[in-house]
Amino acid sequence: MKKIESIATGGTIAGSNHMGKTTNYKAGSLSVEDLLASIPDIKSEFDISLFPLLSVDSNEMNITVFLLD
């Protein structure tokens, strides 16, 4: 079985709001577990390790964020 290591940093792909609405959109609001749950059968095909490092809007991403005060 192939292995996938996922490091989550939030951002656009983890953003959410009510379906069909763009107001009140919040980047980084979904967990990496929520994202993986939306992919049918992925856990039966791959050995997946998850590491939720950050939950930051892509516009806020910079080197200071990665220094993890």
Distance bins in CASP14 RR format, pairs under 12 A and 6 or more apart:
PFRMAT RR
TARGET T0000
AUTHOR 0000-0000-0000
RMODE 2
METHOD distances of the structure
MODEL  1
1 42 0 0 0 0 0 1 0 0 0 0 0
1 43 0 0 0 0 0 1 0 0 0 0 0
1 44 0 0 0 0 1 0 0 0 0 0 0
1 45 1 0 0 1 0 0 0 0 0 0 0
1 46 1 0 0 1 0 0 0 0 0 0 0
1 47 1 0 1 0 0 0 0 0 0 0 0
1 48 0 0 0 0 1 0 0 0 0 0 0
2 42 0 0 0 0 0 1 0 0 0 0 0
2 44 0 0 0 0 0 1 0 0 0 0 0
2 45 1 0 0 1 0 0 0 0 0 0 0
2 46 1 0 1 0 0 0 0 0 0 0 0
2 47 1 0 0 1 0 0 0 0 0 0 0
2 48 0 0 0 0 1 0 0 0 0 0 0
3 45 0 0 0 0 0 1 0 0 0 0 0
3 46 1 0 0 1 0 0 0 0 0 0 0
3 47 1 0 1 0 0 0 0 0 0 0 0
3 48 1 0 0 1 0 0 0 0 0 0 0
3 49 1 0 0 1 0 0 0 0 0 0 0
3 50 0 0 0 0 0 1 0 0 0 0 0
4 32 0 0 0 0 0 1 0 0 0 0 0
4 36 0 0 0 0 1 0 0 0 0 0 0
4 39 0 0 0 0 0 1 0 0 0 0 0
4 42 0 0 0 0 1 0 0 0 0 0 0
4 43 0 0 0 0 0 1 0 0 0 0 0
4 45 0 0 0 0 1 0 0 0 0 0 0
4 46 1 0 1 0 0 0 0 0 0 0 0
4 47 1 0 0 1 0 0 0 0 0 0 0
4 48 1 0 1 0 0 0 0 0 0 0 0
4 49 1 0 0 1 0 0 0 0 0 0 0
4 50 0 0 0 0 1 0 0 0 0 0 0
4 51 0 0 0 0 0 1 0 0 0 0 0
5 32 0 0 0 0 0 1 0 0 0 0 0
5 46 0 0 0 0 0 1 0 0 0 0 0
5 47 0 0 0 0 1 0 0 0 0 0 0
5 48 0 0 0 0 1 0 0 0 0 0 0
5 49 1 0 1 0 0 0 0 0 0 0 0
5 50 0 0 0 0 1 0 0 0 0 0 0
5 51 1 0 0 1 0 0 0 0 0 0 0
5 53 0 0 0 0 0 1 0 0 0 0 0
6 13 0 0 0 0 0 1 0 0 0 0 0
6 14 0 0 0 0 0 1 0 0 0 0 0
6 31 0 0 0 0 0 1 0 0 0 0 0
6 32 1 0 1 0 0 0 0 0 0 0 0
6 33 0 0 0 0 1 0 0 0 0 0 0
6 35 0 0 0 0 1 0 0 0 0 0 0
6 36 1 0 0 1 0 0 0 0 0 0 0
6 39 0 0 0 0 0 1 0 0 0 0 0
6 42 0 0 0 0 0 1 0 0 0 0 0
6 46 0 0 0 0 0 1 0 0 0 0 0
6 47 0 0 0 0 0 1 0 0 0 0 0
6 48 1 0 0 1 0 0 0 0 0 0 0
6 49 1 0 0 1 0 0 0 0 0 0 0
6 50 1 0 1 0 0 0 0 0 0 0 0
6 51 1 0 0 1 0 0 0 0 0 0 0
6 52 0 0 0 0 1 0 0 0 0 0 0
6 53 0 0 0 0 1 0 0 0 0 0 0
7 32 0 0 0 0 1 0 0 0 0 0 0
7 48 0 0 0 0 0 1 0 0 0 0 0
7 49 0 0 0 0 1 0 0 0 0 0 0
7 50 0 0 0 0 1 0 0 0 0 0 0
7 51 1 0 1 0 0 0 0 0 0 0 0
7 52 0 0 0 0 1 0 0 0 0 0 0
7 53 1 0 1 0 0 0 0 0 0 0 0
7 54 0 0 0 0 1 0 0 0 0 0 0
7 66 0 0 0 0 0 1 0 0 0 0 0
8 14 1 0 0 1 0 0 0 0 0 0 0
8 15 0 0 0 0 0 1 0 0 0 0 0
8 28 0 0 0 0 1 0 0 0 0 0 0
8 29 0 0 0 0 0 1 0 0 0 0 0
8 30 0 0 0 0 1 0 0 0 0 0 0
8 31 1 0 0 1 0 0 0 0 0 0 0
8 32 1 1 0 0 0 0 0 0 0 0 0
8 33 0 0 0 0 1 0 0 0 0 0 0
8 34 0 0 0 0 0 1 0 0 0 0 0
8 35 1 0 0 1 0 0 0 0 0 0 0
8 36 0 0 0 0 1 0 0 0 0 0 0
8 48 0 0 0 0 0 1 0 0 0 0 0
8 49 0 0 0 0 0 1 0 0 0 0 0
8 50 1 0 0 1 0 0 0 0 0 0 0
8 51 1 0 0 1 0 0 0 0 0 0 0
8 52 1 0 1 0 0 0 0 0 0 0 0
8 53 1 0 0 1 0 0 0 0 0 0 0
8 54 1 0 0 1 0 0 0 0 0 0 0
8 55 1 0 0 1 0 0 0 0 0 0 0
8 56 0 0 0 0 0 1 0 0 0 0 0
9 15 0 0 0 0 0 1 0 0 0 0 0
9 27 0 0 0 0 0 1 0 0 0 0 0
9 28 0 0 0 0 1 0 0 0 0 0 0
9 32 0 0 0 0 1 0 0 0 0 0 0
9 35 0 0 0 0 0 1 0 0 0 0 0
9 51 0 0 0 0 1 0 0 0 0 0 0
9 52 0 0 0 0 1 0 0 0 0 0 0
9 53 1 0 1 0 0 0 0 0 0 0 0
9 54 1 0 1 0 0 0 0 0 0 0 0
9 55 1 0 0 1 0 0 0 0 0 0 0
9 56 1 0 0 1 0 0 0 0 0 0 0
9 57 0 0 0 0 0 1 0 0 0 0 0
9 58 0 0 0 0 1 0 0 0 0 0 0
9 60 0 0 0 0 0 1 0 0 0 0 0
9 61 1 0 0 1 0 0 0 0 0 0 0
9 62 0 0 0 0 0 1 0 0 0 0 0
9 65 0 0 0 0 1 0 0 0 0 0 0
9 66 0 0 0 0 1 0 0 0 0 0 0
9 68 0 0 0 0 0 1 0 0 0 0 0
10 16 0 0 0 0 0 1 0 0 0 0 0
10 26 0 0 0 0 0 1 0 0 0 0 0
10 27 1 0 0 1 0 0 0 0 0 0 0
10 28 1 1 0 0 0 0 0 0 0 0 0
10 29 0 0 0 0 1 0 0 0 0 0 0
10 30 1 0 0 1 0 0 0 0 0 0 0
10 31 0 0 0 0 1 0 0 0 0 0 0
10 32 0 0 0 0 1 0 0 0 0 0 0
10 34 0 0 0 0 0 1 0 0 0 0 0
10 35 0 0 0 0 1 0 0 0 0 0 0
10 52 0 0 0 0 1 0 0 0 0 0 0
10 53 0 0 0 0 1 0 0 0 0 0 0
10 54 1 0 0 1 0 0 0 0 0 0 0
10 55 1 0 1 0 0 0 0 0 0 0 0
10 56 1 0 1 0 0 0 0 0 0 0 0
10 57 1 0 0 1 0 0 0 0 0 0 0
10 58 1 0 0 1 0 0 0 0 0 0 0
10 59 0 0 0 0 0 1 0 0 0 0 0
10 60 0 0 0 0 1 0 0 0 0 0 0
10 61 0 0 0 0 1 0 0 0 0 0 0
10 65 0 0 0 0 0 1 0 0 0 0 0
11 25 0 0 0 0 0 1 0 0 0 0 0
11 26 0 0 0 0 1 0 0 0 0 0 0
11 27 1 0 1 0 0 0 0 0 0 0 0
11 28 1 0 1 0 0 0 0 0 0 0 0
11 29 0 0 0 0 1 0 0 0 0 0 0
11 30 0 0 0 0 1 0 0 0 0 0 0
11 32 0 0 0 0 0 1 0 0 0 0 0
11 35 0 0 0 0 0 1 0 0 0 0 0
11 53 0 0 0 0 0 1 0 0 0 0 0
11 54 0 0 0 0 1 0 0 0 0 0 0
11 55 1 0 0 1 0 0 0 0 0 0 0
11 56 1 0 0 1 0 0 0 0 0 0 0
11 57 1 0 1 0 0 0 0 0 0 0 0
11 58 1 0 1 0 0 0 0 0 0 0 0
11 59 0 0 0 0 1 0 0 0 0 0 0
11 60 0 0 0 0 1 0 0 0 0 0 0
11 61 1 0 0 1 0 0 0 0 0 0 0
11 65 0 0 0 0 0 1 0 0 0 0 0
12 25 0 0 0 0 1 0 0 0 0 0 0
12 26 0 0 0 0 0 1 0 0 0 0 0
12 27 1 0 1 0 0 0 0 0 0 0 0
12 28 0 0 0 0 1 0 0 0 0 0 0
12 29 0 0 0 0 0 1 0 0 0 0 0
12 30 0 0 0 0 0 1 0 0 0 0 0
12 35 0 0 0 0 0 1 0 0 0 0 0
12 56 0 0 0 0 0 1 0 0 0 0 0
12 57 0 0 0 0 1 0 0 0 0 0 0
12 58 1 0 1 0 0 0 0 0 0 0 0
12 59 0 0 0 0 1 0 0 0 0 0 0
12 60 0 0 0 0 0 1 0 0 0 0 0
12 61 0 0 0 0 0 1 0 0 0 0 0
13 27 0 0 0 0 1 0 0 0 0 0 0
13 28 0 0 0 0 1 0 0 0 0 0 0
13 29 0 0 0 0 0 1 0 0 0 0 0
13 30 0 0 0 0 1 0 0 0 0 0 0
13 31 0 0 0 0 0 1 0 0 0 0 0
13 32 0 0 0 0 1 0 0 0 0 0 0
13 34 0 0 0 0 0 1 0 0 0 0 0
13 35 1 0 0 1 0 0 0 0 0 0 0
13 36 0 0 0 0 0 1 0 0 0 0 0
13 38 0 0 0 0 0 1 0 0 0 0 0
13 55 0 0 0 0 0 1 0 0 0 0 0
13 57 0 0 0 0 0 1 0 0 0 0 0
13 58 0 0 0 0 1 0 0 0 0 0 0
14 25 0 0 0 0 0 1 0 0 0 0 0
14 26 0 0 0 0 1 0 0 0 0 0 0
14 27 1 0 0 1 0 0 0 0 0 0 0
14 28 1 1 0 0 0 0 0 0 0 0 0
14 29 1 0 0 1 0 0 0 0 0 0 0
14 30 1 0 1 0 0 0 0 0 0 0 0
14 31 1 0 0 1 0 0 0 0 0 0 0
14 32 1 0 0 1 0 0 0 0 0 0 0
14 33 0 0 0 0 0 1 0 0 0 0 0
14 34 1 0 0 1 0 0 0 0 0 0 0
14 35 1 0 0 1 0 0 0 0 0 0 0
14 36 0 0 0 0 0 1 0 0 0 0 0
14 38 0 0 0 0 0 1 0 0 0 0 0
14 52 0 0 0 0 1 0 0 0 0 0 0
14 53 0 0 0 0 0 1 0 0 0 0 0
14 54 0 0 0 0 0 1 0 0 0 0 0
14 55 1 0 0 1 0 0 0 0 0 0 0
14 56 0 0 0 0 1 0 0 0 0 0 0
14 57 0 0 0 0 1 0 0 0 0 0 0
14 58 0 0 0 0 1 0 0 0 0 0 0
15 22 0 0 0 0 0 1 0 0 0 0 0
15 24 0 0 0 0 0 1 0 0 0 0 0
15 25 1 0 0 1 0 0 0 0 0 0 0
15 26 1 0 0 1 0 0 0 0 0 0 0
15 27 1 0 1 0 0 0 0 0 0 0 0
15 28 1 0 1 0 0 0 0 0 0 0 0
15 29 1 0 1 0 0 0 0 0 0 0 0
15 30 1 0 1 0 0 0 0 0 0 0 0
15 31 0 0 0 0 0 1 0 0 0 0 0
15 34 0 0 0 0 1 0 0 0 0 0 0
15 35 0 0 0 0 1 0 0 0 0 0 0
15 55 0 0 0 0 1 0 0 0 0 0 0
15 56 0 0 0 0 0 1 0 0 0 0 0
15 57 0 0 0 0 1 0 0 0 0 0 0
15 58 0 0 0 0 1 0 0 0 0 0 0
16 22 0 0 0 0 0 1 0 0 0 0 0
16 24 0 0 0 0 1 0 0 0 0 0 0
16 25 1 0 0 1 0 0 0 0 0 0 0
16 26 1 0 0 1 0 0 0 0 0 0 0
16 27 0 0 0 0 1 0 0 0 0 0 0
16 28 1 0 0 1 0 0 0 0 0 0 0
16 29 1 0 1 0 0 0 0 0 0 0 0
16 30 1 0 1 0 0 0 0 0 0 0 0
16 31 0 0 0 0 0 1 0 0 0 0 0
16 34 0 0 0 0 1 0 0 0 0 0 0
16 35 0 0 0 0 0 1 0 0 0 0 0
16 38 0 0 0 0 0 1 0 0 0 0 0
16 55 0 0 0 0 0 1 0 0 0 0 0
17 23 1 0 0 1 0 0 0 0 0 0 0
17 24 1 0 1 0 0 0 0 0 0 0 0
17 25 1 0 1 0 0 0 0 0 0 0 0
17 26 1 0 0 1 0 0 0 0 0 0 0
17 27 0 0 0 0 0 1 0 0 0 0 0
17 28 0 0 0 0 0 1 0 0 0 0 0
17 29 0 0 0 0 1 0 0 0 0 0 0
17 30 0 0 0 0 0 1 0 0 0 0 0
18 24 1 0 0 1 0 0 0 0 0 0 0
18 25 0 0 0 0 1 0 0 0 0 0 0
18 26 0 0 0 0 0 1 0 0 0 0 0
18 29 0 0 0 0 0 1 0 0 0 0 0
19 25 0 0 0 0 0 1 0 0 0 0 0
25 57 0 0 0 0 1 0 0 0 0 0 0
26 55 0 0 0 0 1 0 0 0 0 0 0
26 56 0 0 0 0 0 1 0 0 0 0 0
26 57 0 0 0 0 1 0 0 0 0 0 0
27 54 0 0 0 0 0 1 0 0 0 0 0
27 55 0 0 0 0 1 0 0 0 0 0 0
27 56 1 0 0 1 0 0 0 0 0 0 0
27 57 1 1 0 0 0 0 0 0 0 0 0
27 58 1 0 0 1 0 0 0 0 0 0 0
27 59 1 0 0 1 0 0 0 0 0 0 0
27 60 0 0 0 0 1 0 0 0 0 0 0
27 61 0 0 0 0 1 0 0 0 0 0 0
28 34 0 0 0 0 0 1 0 0 0 0 0
28 35 0 0 0 0 0 1 0 0 0 0 0
28 52 0 0 0 0 0 1 0 0 0 0 0
28 53 0 0 0 0 0 1 0 0 0 0 0
28 54 0 0 0 0 1 0 0 0 0 0 0
28 55 1 0 1 0 0 0 0 0 0 0 0
28 56 1 0 0 1 0 0 0 0 0 0 0
28 57 1 0 0 1 0 0 0 0 0 0 0
28 58 0 0 0 0 1 0 0 0 0 0 0
28 59 0 0 0 0 0 1 0 0 0 0 0
28 60 0 0 0 0 0 1 0 0 0 0 0
28 61 0 0 0 0 0 1 0 0 0 0 0
29 35 0 0 0 0 0 1 0 0 0 0 0
29 55 1 0 0 1 0 0 0 0 0 0 0
29 56 0 0 0 0 0 1 0 0 0 0 0
29 57 0 0 0 0 1 0 0 0 0 0 0
30 36 0 0 0 0 0 1 0 0 0 0 0
30 37 0 0 0 0 1 0 0 0 0 0 0
30 38 0 0 0 0 1 0 0 0 0 0 0
30 52 0 0 0 0 0 1 0 0 0 0 0
30 55 0 0 0 0 1 0 0 0 0 0 0
31 37 0 0 0 0 1 0 0 0 0 0 0
31 38 0 0 0 0 0 1 0 0 0 0 0
31 50 0 0 0 0 1 0 0 0 0 0 0
31 51 0 0 0 0 0 1 0 0 0 0 0
31 52 1 0 0 1 0 0 0 0 0 0 0
31 54 0 0 0 0 0 1 0 0 0 0 0
31 55 0 0 0 0 1 0 0 0 0 0 0
32 38 0 0 0 0 0 1 0 0 0 0 0
32 39 0 0 0 0 0 1 0 0 0 0 0
32 42 0 0 0 0 0 1 0 0 0 0 0
32 48 0 0 0 0 1 0 0 0 0 0 0
32 49 0 0 0 0 0 1 0 0 0 0 0
32 50 1 0 1 0 0 0 0 0 0 0 0
32 51 0 0 0 0 1 0 0 0 0 0 0
32 52 1 0 1 0 0 0 0 0 0 0 0
32 53 0 0 0 0 1 0 0 0 0 0 0
32 54 0 0 0 0 0 1 0 0 0 0 0
32 55 0 0 0 0 1 0 0 0 0 0 0
33 39 0 0 0 0 0 1 0 0 0 0 0
33 42 0 0 0 0 0 1 0 0 0 0 0
33 43 0 0 0 0 0 1 0 0 0 0 0
33 48 0 0 0 0 1 0 0 0 0 0 0
33 49 0 0 0 0 0 1 0 0 0 0 0
33 50 1 0 0 1 0 0 0 0 0 0 0
33 51 0 0 0 0 0 1 0 0 0 0 0
33 52 0 0 0 0 1 0 0 0 0 0 0
34 50 0 0 0 0 0 1 0 0 0 0 0
34 52 0 0 0 0 0 1 0 0 0 0 0
34 55 0 0 0 0 0 1 0 0 0 0 0
35 42 0 0 0 0 1 0 0 0 0 0 0
35 48 0 0 0 0 0 1 0 0 0 0 0
35 50 0 0 0 0 1 0 0 0 0 0 0
35 52 0 0 0 0 0 1 0 0 0 0 0
35 55 0 0 0 0 0 1 0 0 0 0 0
36 42 1 0 1 0 0 0 0 0 0 0 0
36 43 1 0 0 1 0 0 0 0 0 0 0
36 44 0 0 0 0 0 1 0 0 0 0 0
36 45 0 0 0 0 0 1 0 0 0 0 0
36 46 0 0 0 0 1 0 0 0 0 0 0
36 48 1 0 0 1 0 0 0 0 0 0 0
36 49 0 0 0 0 0 1 0 0 0 0 0
36 50 1 0 0 1 0 0 0 0 0 0 0
36 52 0 0 0 0 0 1 0 0 0 0 0
37 43 0 0 0 0 1 0 0 0 0 0 0
37 48 0 0 0 0 0 1 0 0 0 0 0
37 50 0 0 0 0 0 1 0 0 0 0 0
39 45 0 0 0 0 1 0 0 0 0 0 0
39 46 0 0 0 0 1 0 0 0 0 0 0
39 48 0 0 0 0 1 0 0 0 0 0 0
41 48 0 0 0 0 0 1 0 0 0 0 0
42 48 1 0 0 1 0 0 0 0 0 0 0
42 50 0 0 0 0 0 1 0 0 0 0 0
43 49 0 0 0 0 0 1 0 0 0 0 0
43 50 0 0 0 0 0 1 0 0 0 0 0
53 61 0 0 0 0 0 1 0 0 0 0 0
53 65 0 0 0 0 1 0 0 0 0 0 0
53 66 0 0 0 0 1 0 0 0 0 0 0
53 68 0 0 0 0 1 0 0 0 0 0 0
54 60 0 0 0 0 1 0 0 0 0 0 0
54 61 0 0 0 0 1 0 0 0 0 0 0
54 62 0 0 0 0 0 1 0 0 0 0 0
54 64 0 0 0 0 0 1 0 0 0 0 0
54 65 1 0 0 1 0 0 0 0 0 0 0
54 66 1 0 0 1 0 0 0 0 0 0 0
54 67 0 0 0 0 0 1 0 0 0 0 0
54 68 0 0 0 0 1 0 0 0 0 0 0
54 69 0 0 0 0 0 1 0 0 0 0 0
55 61 0 0 0 0 0 1 0 0 0 0 0
55 65 0 0 0 0 0 1 0 0 0 0 0
56 62 0 0 0 0 1 0 0 0 0 0 0
56 64 0 0 0 0 0 1 0 0 0 0 0
56 65 1 0 1 0 0 0 0 0 0 0 0
56 66 0 0 0 0 1 0 0 0 0 0 0
56 68 0 0 0 0 0 1 0 0 0 0 0
57 65 0 0 0 0 0 1 0 0 0 0 0
58 65 0 0 0 0 0 1 0 0 0 0 0
59 65 0 0 0 0 0 1 0 0 0 0 0
60 66 0 0 0 0 0 1 0 0 0 0 0
END
